[in-house]
Amino acid sequence: MSLTPAMSSFRVRPHFAHTVELGPDETRTRILQAFAQQPTGFEVKAFPGFIGLHIGENERHYWSPRLLLVLEPTPEGTTLVQGTYGPEMEVWSVFLYGYLITGLLGTFAGLLGFAQFTIATYPWGLWITGGMALIAVLLYIGAQLGQKFGAWQTFQLHQTYQAAIGRPAELS
């Protein structure tokens, strides 16, 4: 089973969704048991309806991924599992607020720049918009680099998950 297409993709947060032929409680138990038996020492945070799987503290670094699994029962008695890979919440917050701030400042500076252009003054606001666009591109490149630095750990999480379920889960 190869993760190459998803790990070399340009997605910020790879994810998957599939149906497991077990009920939600059985699926949850299998996943928790599989991760508890791993020698690499994953951290598991289980809550009703979802499971957070993290790299163990002794192997965790800034770019380490986590896998969030949402377990939803279906009318047929099976379980819809939706998994999303991403950075730890502290790192995700830096990127989220970075995009939010650059987007807002870029938008308002763009409005200012076009207003300046319309009234025939020097549109210095457009320079700020360009700077914010550059910062947004740098944030995206940083996210891609971080994803590449954490690729091996993402692979370990995914392989362990697939072993627990007993079938492949195609990333998209």
C-alpha positions as CSV (number, residue, x, y, z in Angstrom):
1,M,0.0,0.0,0.0
2,S,1.5,3.3,-1.1
3,L,1.0,6.7,0.3
4,T,3.1,8.4,-2.3
5,P,0.2,10.1,-4.2
6,A,-1.2,11.8,-1.1
7,M,2.1,12.5,0.5
8,S,3.4,14.2,-2.6
9,S,0.2,16.1,-3.2
10,F,-0.4,19.8,-2.6
11,R,-3.1,19.3,-0.1
12,V,-2.6,20.9,3.3
13,R,-4.5,18.2,5.2
14,P,-4.8,14.8,3.6
15,H,-8.0,12.9,4.5
16,F,-9.9,9.7,3.8
17,A,-13.4,8.3,4.3
18,H,-14.7,4.8,4.0
19,T,-17.2,2.4,5.6
20,V,-16.1,-0.3,8.0
21,E,-18.3,-3.4,8.2
22,L,-18.4,-3.3,12.0
23,G,-20.5,-1.3,14.4
24,P,-19.1,1.9,15.8
25,D,-18.1,0.3,19.2
26,E,-16.4,-2.6,17.6
27,T,-14.5,-0.3,15.2
28,R,-13.5,1.9,18.0
29,T,-12.2,-1.0,20.1
30,R,-10.2,-2.4,17.2
31,I,-8.5,0.9,16.5
32,L,-7.7,1.5,20.2
33,Q,-6.3,-2.0,20.6
34,A,-4.1,-1.7,17.5
35,F,-2.6,1.6,18.5
36,A,-2.1,0.5,22.2
37,Q,-0.1,-2.6,21.0
38,Q,2.4,-0.5,18.8
39,P,6.0,-0.4,20.2
40,T,6.4,3.2,18.8
41,G,4.1,4.5,21.6
42,F,1.3,6.5,20.0
43,E,-0.8,8.7,22.2
44,V,-4.5,8.0,21.9
45,K,-7.2,10.5,23.0
46,A,-10.6,8.8,22.7
47,F,-13.9,10.6,23.0
48,P,-17.4,9.6,22.1
49,G,-17.6,9.8,18.3
50,F,-14.0,10.5,17.5
51,I,-10.4,9.4,18.3
52,G,-7.3,11.5,18.2
53,L,-4.1,9.6,17.4
54,H,-0.8,11.4,18.0
55,I,2.8,10.5,17.7
56,G,4.3,9.6,21.2
57,E,5.9,12.4,23.1
58,N,9.4,10.9,22.9
59,E,9.3,10.9,19.0
60,R,7.1,14.0,18.5
61,H,8.7,17.1,16.9
62,Y,7.3,20.4,15.6
63,W,6.0,18.9,12.3
64,S,4.7,15.6,13.7
65,P,1.2,14.8,12.4
66,R,-1.9,13.7,14.2
67,L,-4.8,11.7,12.8
68,L,-8.3,12.6,13.8
69,L,-10.9,9.9,13.2
70,V,-14.6,10.6,13.3
71,L,-16.7,7.5,13.7
72,E,-20.3,7.8,12.5
73,P,-22.9,4.9,12.7
74,T,-24.8,4.2,9.4
75,P,-28.3,2.9,9.1
76,E,-27.0,-0.4,7.9
77,G,-25.2,-1.0,11.2
78,T,-21.7,-0.3,9.8
79,T,-19.4,2.6,10.6
80,L,-18.4,5.6,8.4
81,V,-14.8,6.5,9.3
82,Q,-13.6,9.9,8.3
83,G,-9.9,10.5,8.9
84,T,-7.9,13.8,8.6
85,Y,-4.2,14.1,9.0
86,G,-2.8,17.4,10.1
87,P,-0.4,19.1,12.4
88,E,-0.9,19.4,16.2
89,M,-3.3,22.1,17.2
90,E,-0.6,24.6,18.2
91,V,1.0,24.4,14.7
92,W,-2.4,24.4,13.0
93,S,-3.3,27.5,14.9
94,V,-0.2,29.4,13.6
95,F,-1.2,28.6,10.0
96,L,-4.9,29.3,10.5
97,Y,-4.3,32.7,12.1
98,G,-1.5,33.4,9.6
99,Y,-3.9,32.9,6.7
100,L,-6.7,34.8,8.4
101,I,-4.5,37.8,9.1
102,T,-2.9,37.9,5.7
103,G,-6.2,37.5,4.0
104,L,-7.9,40.3,6.0
105,L,-5.0,42.7,5.7
106,G,-4.6,41.9,2.0
107,T,-8.3,42.4,1.3
108,F,-8.6,45.7,3.1
109,A,-5.3,47.0,1.7
110,G,-6.5,46.0,-1.8
111,L,-9.7,47.9,-1.3
112,L,-7.7,50.9,-0.1
113,G,-5.4,50.6,-3.0
114,F,-8.2,50.5,-5.6
115,A,-9.8,53.4,-3.9
116,Q,-6.5,55.3,-4.1
117,F,-6.2,54.4,-7.7
118,T,-9.8,55.5,-8.4
119,I,-9.2,59.0,-7.0
120,A,-5.9,59.3,-8.8
121,T,-3.5,59.1,-5.8
122,Y,-0.5,56.8,-5.4
123,P,-2.0,53.3,-4.7
124,W,0.4,52.2,-2.0
125,G,-2.3,49.9,-0.5
126,L,-1.7,47.6,-3.5
127,W,1.9,47.1,-2.3
128,I,0.5,45.8,1.0
129,T,-1.9,43.5,-0.8
130,G,1.1,42.1,-2.8
131,G,3.1,41.6,0.4
132,M,0.2,39.8,2.1
133,A,-0.1,37.5,-1.0
134,L,3.6,36.8,-0.7
135,I,3.2,35.9,3.0
136,A,0.3,33.6,2.1
137,V,2.4,31.8,-0.4
138,L,5.2,31.5,2.1
139,L,2.7,30.0,4.7
140,Y,1.6,27.5,2.1
141,I,5.2,26.5,1.2
142,G,5.9,26.2,5.0
143,A,2.8,23.9,5.3
144,Q,4.0,21.7,2.4
145,L,7.6,21.5,3.9
146,G,6.1,20.5,7.3
147,Q,4.0,17.9,5.6
148,K,7.1,16.5,4.0
149,F,9.1,16.5,7.3
150,G,6.3,14.5,8.9
151,A,5.7,12.2,6.0
152,W,7.3,9.1,7.7
153,Q,5.2,9.6,10.8
154,T,2.1,10.1,8.7
155,F,2.9,6.8,7.0
156,Q,3.3,5.1,10.4
157,L,-0.1,6.4,11.6
158,H,-1.7,5.3,8.3
159,Q,-0.2,1.8,8.3
160,T,-1.2,1.2,11.9
161,Y,-4.8,2.4,11.2
162,Q,-5.0,0.2,8.1
163,A,-3.8,-2.8,10.1
164,A,-6.4,-2.2,12.8
165,I,-9.2,-2.0,10.2
166,G,-7.8,-4.8,8.1
167,R,-8.2,-3.0,4.8
168,P,-6.6,-0.1,2.8
169,A,-7.9,3.4,3.3
170,E,-7.2,5.5,0.2
171,L,-6.0,9.1,1.0
172,S,-7.3,12.0,-1.0
